[in-house]
Amino acid sequence: MDRGIEAAVDETCFPLKVFLGHVRELADQNLNYLFIPRLVSIESKSYICPKFMGVPDIVRAAIPHLPPILDTIIDISKTDKYLKNDIIKVGRLFNARDKHIRQAYHHACQELKFCRALAGQGCTMAEAIKIWEGENIDISSETDLKIGVLGHGYSLYDESISMNIINRLRNMGCKVLLPEALERLSVETEAATMPKRVFWTLGRKMVGSALHMAKRDDVDGIIYVACFGCGPDSMIGEIIERKLRDQAFMLITIDEHTGENGLVTRLEAFCDMLRRRAVVCENNLPAHG
């Protein structure tokens, strides 16, 4: 994080600063290549954040003396034909035959589906990868609250960026519901209720997930984790907050200056108020006693 902040300009979003820190660390390890794909679109008629589209250029401008960068363009907004061709080109750099490259690609897709299935059972994608690698992860515990937690995966599941917010909630007696545990069709159906289709893939996923969680009786509250400096997040967080007027909701904005104690205090207060509201509803008494 610190090394990335040193290389980035002030306007750079927090996750991208951390990304630059990873690149600086890797660049010191005598590599033959750095794989930094240019993410444009990962689904039809939708796009990723503009800063991700320019990540290879940002890295080249911010960090000198880099090994050769493989900046494969990933853009399937219209067709995946060019992506498949680019996968073949990258595989050929490692002297692989086209047949073997295709087999590796299809095998990778199967393993990704397996990881997503694990995430659908309640663990994070980071935990799913650990389980996939053979580790034993136990996330079961006694809980009295169920809280939906939203955020971009590259920040929410990075314990340094999110300051381990998911495990902190679990330690407070909460069961965490993540977007990966929701049916994609349900999320897309809710997102389609917006007057205008959300332009960004991740933003639409967050809006659809929030609206779906708000309709569930077993969800006590929703937390949205946004990163300071993220343009789409500033709009998506506001949209979600306006849509969830009848649901307990908290927006948490984090960056490199966010204090751990302040975050813990907000989480504890949020959980305490949810528990207090549950008791008040059961006794039919006002919150002030």
Contacts in CASP RR format, 6 or more apart in sequence:
PFRMAT RR
TARGET T0000
AUTHOR 0000-0000-0000
METHOD contacts of the structure
MODEL  1
MDRGIEAAVDETCFPLKVFLGHVRELADQNLNYLFIPRLVSIESKSYICP
KFMGVPDIVRAAIPHLPPILDTIIDISKTDKYLKNDIIKVGRLFNARDKH
IRQAYHHACQELKFCRALAGQGCTMAEAIKIWEGENIDISSETDLKIGVL
GHGYSLYDESISMNIINRLRNMGCKVLLPEALERLSVETEAATMPKRVFW
TLGRKMVGSALHMAKRDDVDGIIYVACFGCGPDSMIGEIIERKLRDQAFM
LITIDEHTGENGLVTRLEAFCDMLRRRAVVCENNLPAHG
1 17 0 8 1.000
1 18 0 8 1.000
1 21 0 8 1.000
1 160 0 8 1.000
1 161 0 8 1.000
1 256 0 8 1.000
3 20 0 8 1.000
3 21 0 8 1.000
3 24 0 8 1.000
3 25 0 8 1.000
4 17 0 8 1.000
4 18 0 8 1.000
4 19 0 8 1.000
4 20 0 8 1.000
4 21 0 8 1.000
4 24 0 8 1.000
5 17 0 8 1.000
5 256 0 8 1.000
7 20 0 8 1.000
7 21 0 8 1.000
7 24 0 8 1.000
7 62 0 8 1.000
7 63 0 8 1.000
8 16 0 8 1.000
8 17 0 8 1.000
8 20 0 8 1.000
8 62 0 8 1.000
9 62 0 8 1.000
11 229 0 8 1.000
12 20 0 8 1.000
12 51 0 8 1.000
12 58 0 8 1.000
12 229 0 8 1.000
13 51 0 8 1.000
13 227 0 8 1.000
13 228 0 8 1.000
13 229 0 8 1.000
13 230 0 8 1.000
13 231 0 8 1.000
14 155 0 8 1.000
14 161 0 8 1.000
14 227 0 8 1.000
14 228 0 8 1.000
14 229 0 8 1.000
14 230 0 8 1.000
14 254 0 8 1.000
14 255 0 8 1.000
14 256 0 8 1.000
15 152 0 8 1.000
15 154 0 8 1.000
15 155 0 8 1.000
15 158 0 8 1.000
15 161 0 8 1.000
15 227 0 8 1.000
15 230 0 8 1.000
16 51 0 8 1.000
16 55 0 8 1.000
16 58 0 8 1.000
17 256 0 8 1.000
18 158 0 8 1.000
18 160 0 8 1.000
18 161 0 8 1.000
19 55 0 8 1.000
20 58 0 8 1.000
20 59 0 8 1.000
20 62 0 8 1.000
20 63 0 8 1.000
23 34 0 8 1.000
23 36 0 8 1.000
23 59 0 8 1.000
23 63 0 8 1.000
23 66 0 8 1.000
24 63 0 8 1.000
26 34 0 8 1.000
27 34 0 8 1.000
27 63 0 8 1.000
27 65 0 8 1.000
27 66 0 8 1.000
27 67 0 8 1.000
31 67 0 8 1.000
32 67 0 8 1.000
32 68 0 8 1.000
33 67 0 8 1.000
33 68 0 8 1.000
33 69 0 8 1.000
33 70 0 8 1.000
33 93 0 8 1.000
34 59 0 8 1.000
34 66 0 8 1.000
34 67 0 8 1.000
34 68 0 8 1.000
34 69 0 8 1.000
34 70 0 8 1.000
35 69 0 8 1.000
35 70 0 8 1.000
35 72 0 8 1.000
35 90 0 8 1.000
36 55 0 8 1.000
36 56 0 8 1.000
36 59 0 8 1.000
36 69 0 8 1.000
36 70 0 8 1.000
36 71 0 8 1.000
37 56 0 8 1.000
37 70 0 8 1.000
37 71 0 8 1.000
37 72 0 8 1.000
37 73 0 8 1.000
37 74 0 8 1.000
38 52 0 8 1.000
38 53 0 8 1.000
38 54 0 8 1.000
38 55 0 8 1.000
38 56 0 8 1.000
38 71 0 8 1.000
38 72 0 8 1.000
38 73 0 8 1.000
38 74 0 8 1.000
39 48 0 8 1.000
39 52 0 8 1.000
39 53 0 8 1.000
39 55 0 8 1.000
39 74 0 8 1.000
40 47 0 8 1.000
40 48 0 8 1.000
40 53 0 8 1.000
40 73 0 8 1.000
40 74 0 8 1.000
40 75 0 8 1.000
40 77 0 8 1.000
41 47 0 8 1.000
41 48 0 8 1.000
41 74 0 8 1.000
41 75 0 8 1.000
41 76 0 8 1.000
41 77 0 8 1.000
41 201 0 8 1.000
42 48 0 8 1.000
42 74 0 8 1.000
42 76 0 8 1.000
42 201 0 8 1.000
43 76 0 8 1.000
43 77 0 8 1.000
43 201 0 8 1.000
44 76 0 8 1.000
44 77 0 8 1.000
44 78 0 8 1.000
45 77 0 8 1.000
46 77 0 8 1.000
46 199 0 8 1.000
46 200 0 8 1.000
46 201 0 8 1.000
46 204 0 8 1.000
47 53 0 8 1.000
47 77 0 8 1.000
47 199 0 8 1.000
47 200 0 8 1.000
47 201 0 8 1.000
48 200 0 8 1.000
48 201 0 8 1.000
48 202 0 8 1.000
49 200 0 8 1.000
49 202 0 8 1.000
49 230 0 8 1.000
49 231 0 8 1.000
49 232 0 8 1.000
51 58 0 8 1.000
56 69 0 8 1.000
56 71 0 8 1.000
59 66 0 8 1.000
59 69 0 8 1.000
60 66 0 8 1.000
60 69 0 8 1.000
70 90 0 8 1.000
70 93 0 8 1.000
72 86 0 8 1.000
72 87 0 8 1.000
72 89 0 8 1.000
72 90 0 8 1.000
73 82 0 8 1.000
73 83 0 8 1.000
73 86 0 8 1.000
74 83 0 8 1.000
74 86 0 8 1.000
75 82 0 8 1.000
75 83 0 8 1.000
76 83 0 8 1.000
84 105 0 8 1.000
87 101 0 8 1.000
87 105 0 8 1.000
88 98 0 8 1.000
88 101 0 8 1.000
88 102 0 8 1.000
91 101 0 8 1.000
92 98 0 8 1.000
92 101 0 8 1.000
96 104 0 8 1.000
111 132 0 8 1.000
114 132 0 8 1.000
115 125 0 8 1.000
115 128 0 8 1.000
115 129 0 8 1.000
115 132 0 8 1.000
116 125 0 8 1.000
116 128 0 8 1.000
116 180 0 8 1.000
118 127 0 8 1.000
118 128 0 8 1.000
118 131 0 8 1.000
118 132 0 8 1.000
119 125 0 8 1.000
119 127 0 8 1.000
119 128 0 8 1.000
119 178 0 8 1.000
119 180 0 8 1.000
119 181 0 8 1.000
120 180 0 8 1.000
120 181 0 8 1.000
121 181 0 8 1.000
122 139 0 8 1.000
122 176 0 8 1.000
122 177 0 8 1.000
122 178 0 8 1.000
122 180 0 8 1.000
122 181 0 8 1.000
123 131 0 8 1.000
123 137 0 8 1.000
123 139 0 8 1.000
124 156 0 8 1.000
124 157 0 8 1.000
124 166 0 8 1.000
124 178 0 8 1.000
124 180 0 8 1.000
125 153 0 8 1.000
125 157 0 8 1.000
125 180 0 8 1.000
126 157 0 8 1.000
126 158 0 8 1.000
126 159 0 8 1.000
127 137 0 8 1.000
127 139 0 8 1.000
130 137 0 8 1.000
131 137 0 8 1.000
139 170 0 8 1.000
141 170 0 8 1.000
141 173 0 8 1.000
142 173 0 8 1.000
143 170 0 8 1.000
143 173 0 8 1.000
143 174 0 8 1.000
143 175 0 8 1.000
144 173 0 8 1.000
144 275 0 8 1.000
145 173 0 8 1.000
145 174 0 8 1.000
145 175 0 8 1.000
145 220 0 8 1.000
145 221 0 8 1.000
145 271 0 8 1.000
145 274 0 8 1.000
145 275 0 8 1.000
146 174 0 8 1.000
146 175 0 8 1.000
146 176 0 8 1.000
146 177 0 8 1.000
146 218 0 8 1.000
146 219 0 8 1.000
146 220 0 8 1.000
146 221 0 8 1.000
147 169 0 8 1.000
147 174 0 8 1.000
147 175 0 8 1.000
147 176 0 8 1.000
147 177 0 8 1.000
147 219 0 8 1.000
147 220 0 8 1.000
147 221 0 8 1.000
147 222 0 8 1.000
147 223 0 8 1.000
147 271 0 8 1.000
147 274 0 8 1.000
148 176 0 8 1.000
148 177 0 8 1.000
148 178 0 8 1.000
148 213 0 8 1.000
148 219 0 8 1.000
148 221 0 8 1.000
148 222 0 8 1.000
148 223 0 8 1.000
149 156 0 8 1.000
149 165 0 8 1.000
149 166 0 8 1.000
149 169 0 8 1.000
149 176 0 8 1.000
149 177 0 8 1.000
149 178 0 8 1.000
149 222 0 8 1.000
149 223 0 8 1.000
149 225 0 8 1.000
150 156 0 8 1.000
150 179 0 8 1.000
150 206 0 8 1.000
150 209 0 8 1.000
150 210 0 8 1.000
150 222 0 8 1.000
150 223 0 8 1.000
150 224 0 8 1.000
150 225 0 8 1.000
150 240 0 8 1.000
151 179 0 8 1.000
151 202 0 8 1.000
151 206 0 8 1.000
151 224 0 8 1.000
151 225 0 8 1.000
151 226 0 8 1.000
152 202 0 8 1.000
152 206 0 8 1.000
152 227 0 8 1.000
152 230 0 8 1.000
152 233 0 8 1.000
154 161 0 8 1.000
155 161 0 8 1.000
155 162 0 8 1.000
155 225 0 8 1.000
155 227 0 8 1.000
155 254 0 8 1.000
156 162 0 8 1.000
156 165 0 8 1.000
156 166 0 8 1.000
156 178 0 8 1.000
156 225 0 8 1.000
157 166 0 8 1.000
159 167 0 8 1.000
161 227 0 8 1.000
161 254 0 8 1.000
162 225 0 8 1.000
162 254 0 8 1.000
163 254 0 8 1.000
163 258 0 8 1.000
163 259 0 8 1.000
163 260 0 8 1.000
163 263 0 8 1.000
165 223 0 8 1.000
165 225 0 8 1.000
165 252 0 8 1.000
165 263 0 8 1.000
165 267 0 8 1.000
166 176 0 8 1.000
166 178 0 8 1.000
168 263 0 8 1.000
168 264 0 8 1.000
168 267 0 8 1.000
169 176 0 8 1.000
169 223 0 8 1.000
169 267 0 8 1.000
169 271 0 8 1.000
170 176 0 8 1.000
172 267 0 8 1.000
172 268 0 8 1.000
172 271 0 8 1.000
173 271 0 8 1.000
174 271 0 8 1.000
177 213 0 8 1.000
177 219 0 8 1.000
179 187 0 8 1.000
179 205 0 8 1.000
179 206 0 8 1.000
179 209 0 8 1.000
182 209 0 8 1.000
182 212 0 8 1.000
182 213 0 8 1.000
186 212 0 8 1.000
187 205 0 8 1.000
187 208 0 8 1.000
187 209 0 8 1.000
187 212 0 8 1.000
188 204 0 8 1.000
188 208 0 8 1.000
190 207 0 8 1.000
190 208 0 8 1.000
190 209 0 8 1.000
190 211 0 8 1.000
190 212 0 8 1.000
190 215 0 8 1.000
191 197 0 8 1.000
191 198 0 8 1.000
191 204 0 8 1.000
191 205 0 8 1.000
191 207 0 8 1.000
191 208 0 8 1.000
191 211 0 8 1.000
193 211 0 8 1.000
194 207 0 8 1.000
194 239 0 8 1.000
197 204 0 8 1.000
198 204 0 8 1.000
198 207 0 8 1.000
198 236 0 8 1.000
200 232 0 8 1.000
200 236 0 8 1.000
202 232 0 8 1.000
203 232 0 8 1.000
203 236 0 8 1.000
206 224 0 8 1.000
206 236 0 8 1.000
206 237 0 8 1.000
206 240 0 8 1.000
207 236 0 8 1.000
207 239 0 8 1.000
207 240 0 8 1.000
207 243 0 8 1.000
210 222 0 8 1.000
210 224 0 8 1.000
210 240 0 8 1.000
210 243 0 8 1.000
210 244 0 8 1.000
211 243 0 8 1.000
211 244 0 8 1.000
213 219 0 8 1.000
213 221 0 8 1.000
213 222 0 8 1.000
213 247 0 8 1.000
214 222 0 8 1.000
214 243 0 8 1.000
214 244 0 8 1.000
214 246 0 8 1.000
214 247 0 8 1.000
219 247 0 8 1.000
220 248 0 8 1.000
220 274 0 8 1.000
220 278 0 8 1.000
221 247 0 8 1.000
221 248 0 8 1.000
221 249 0 8 1.000
221 270 0 8 1.000
221 274 0 8 1.000
222 240 0 8 1.000
222 244 0 8 1.000
222 247 0 8 1.000
222 248 0 8 1.000
222 249 0 8 1.000
222 250 0 8 1.000
223 249 0 8 1.000
223 250 0 8 1.000
223 251 0 8 1.000
223 252 0 8 1.000
223 270 0 8 1.000
224 237 0 8 1.000
224 240 0 8 1.000
224 241 0 8 1.000
224 249 0 8 1.000
224 250 0 8 1.000
224 251 0 8 1.000
224 252 0 8 1.000
225 252 0 8 1.000
225 254 0 8 1.000
226 233 0 8 1.000
226 234 0 8 1.000
226 236 0 8 1.000
226 237 0 8 1.000
226 251 0 8 1.000
226 252 0 8 1.000
226 253 0 8 1.000
226 254 0 8 1.000
227 233 0 8 1.000
227 253 0 8 1.000
227 254 0 8 1.000
227 255 0 8 1.000
228 253 0 8 1.000
228 254 0 8 1.000
228 255 0 8 1.000
229 255 0 8 1.000
237 251 0 8 1.000
240 249 0 8 1.000
240 251 0 8 1.000
241 249 0 8 1.000
241 251 0 8 1.000
248 270 0 8 1.000
248 273 0 8 1.000
248 274 0 8 1.000
248 277 0 8 1.000
250 266 0 8 1.000
250 270 0 8 1.000
252 263 0 8 1.000
252 266 0 8 1.000
254 263 0 8 1.000
276 287 0 8 1.000
277 287 0 8 1.000
280 286 0 8 1.000
280 287 0 8 1.000
END
